[in-house]
Amino acid sequence: RILHDGIIEATEDFSSIYCIGSGGYGTVYKAALPTGQMYGFCSHPKHSFLVYEFLERGSLKMVLSNNEQAKELDWKRRLNIVKGLANALSYMHHDRSQPIYNSSRHF
């Protein structure tokens, strides 16, 4: 409930001034939470959302398509990104009593 209320407050009830784009599952907002907490999720009857850290450089695709930025992202860092994504997907699918990711869904 605290995370939900903090998100509503930080985005001024999902005001368009905080909208930075659209993702596969909906609108993407950028806001600083009052608690400073950056990670979590909320499954609420009115809103469902994930909270994660904003990456200034944009998507991984954008970084890899820029030769200068791609050089900074060495193979060790790339491997750590893949490991982090695998851990996140595993958590969302297996480590929750009610999974928030369903692998049977086809994209």
C-alpha positions as CSV (number, residue, x, y, z in Angstrom):
1,R,0.0,0.0,0.0
2,I,2.9,2.4,0.8
3,L,4.5,1.8,-2.6
4,H,1.2,2.3,-4.4
5,D,0.5,5.5,-2.6
6,G,4.1,6.7,-3.2
7,I,3.7,6.0,-6.9
8,I,0.4,7.9,-7.1
9,E,1.9,10.8,-5.3
10,A,5.2,10.9,-7.2
11,T,3.4,10.8,-10.6
12,E,0.6,13.1,-9.5
13,D,-1.9,10.3,-10.3
14,F,-0.1,9.4,-13.5
15,S,0.0,12.8,-14.9
16,S,1.2,13.1,-18.5
17,I,4.0,15.4,-17.5
18,Y,5.8,12.3,-16.0
19,C,5.2,10.2,-19.1
20,I,8.4,9.3,-21.0
21,G,7.0,6.7,-23.4
22,S,5.2,3.4,-23.9
23,G,6.3,-0.1,-23.2
24,G,5.0,-3.5,-24.2
25,Y,2.5,-3.4,-21.4
26,G,1.6,0.2,-21.1
27,T,2.8,3.7,-20.4
28,V,6.2,4.4,-18.9
29,Y,6.6,7.2,-16.2
30,K,9.7,8.7,-14.6
31,A,9.3,9.9,-11.1
32,A,11.4,10.0,-7.9
33,L,9.7,8.2,-5.0
34,P,9.6,10.1,-1.7
35,T,11.1,7.1,0.2
36,G,14.0,6.8,-2.3
37,Q,13.0,3.2,-2.8
38,M,13.5,2.3,-6.5
39,Y,12.5,-1.4,-6.9
40,G,9.3,-3.3,-6.4
41,F,5.9,-3.9,-7.9
42,C,2.3,-3.3,-7.2
43,S,-0.7,-5.4,-8.1
44,H,-3.7,-3.2,-7.2
45,P,-7.2,-3.6,-8.6
46,K,-6.9,-0.1,-10.3
47,H,-3.2,-0.1,-11.2
48,S,-0.5,-2.7,-11.8
49,F,3.1,-1.6,-12.2
50,L,6.7,-2.4,-11.8
51,V,9.2,0.0,-10.2
52,Y,12.8,0.0,-11.3
53,E,15.8,2.3,-11.7
54,F,15.8,4.7,-14.6
55,L,18.7,4.3,-17.0
56,E,19.9,7.6,-18.4
57,R,21.4,6.2,-21.5
58,G,18.2,4.6,-22.7
59,S,17.7,1.0,-23.8
60,L,20.4,-1.6,-24.2
61,K,19.6,-1.5,-27.9
62,M,20.4,2.2,-28.1
63,V,23.7,1.7,-26.2
64,L,24.8,-1.1,-28.5
65,S,23.9,0.7,-31.6
66,N,26.3,3.6,-30.7
67,N,29.9,2.6,-31.3
68,E,31.4,4.8,-28.6
69,Q,28.9,3.6,-25.9
70,A,29.1,0.0,-27.0
71,K,32.9,0.0,-26.5
72,E,32.3,1.1,-22.8
73,L,30.0,-2.0,-22.4
74,D,32.6,-4.7,-22.3
75,W,31.8,-8.4,-22.4
76,K,32.0,-8.7,-18.6
77,R,29.4,-5.9,-18.2
78,R,27.2,-7.5,-20.9
79,L,27.3,-10.9,-19.1
80,N,26.3,-9.2,-15.8
81,I,23.3,-7.6,-17.6
82,V,22.2,-11.0,-18.9
83,K,22.6,-12.6,-15.4
84,G,20.6,-9.7,-13.9
85,L,17.8,-10.2,-16.4
86,A,17.8,-13.9,-15.9
87,N,17.5,-13.5,-12.1
88,A,14.7,-10.9,-12.5
89,L,12.7,-13.2,-14.8
90,S,13.3,-16.2,-12.5
91,Y,12.1,-14.1,-9.5
92,M,9.0,-12.9,-11.4
93,H,8.1,-16.4,-12.5
94,H,9.2,-18.8,-9.7
95,D,10.0,-17.0,-6.5
96,R,6.6,-15.3,-5.9
97,S,3.6,-17.0,-4.4
98,Q,1.6,-15.5,-7.3
99,P,3.9,-15.2,-10.4
100,I,3.8,-11.8,-12.1
101,Y,5.3,-13.2,-15.3
102,N,3.7,-16.1,-17.2
103,S,6.1,-17.9,-19.5
104,S,3.2,-19.6,-21.4
105,R,2.2,-16.2,-22.8
106,H,3.5,-15.8,-26.4
107,F,4.8,-12.4,-27.6
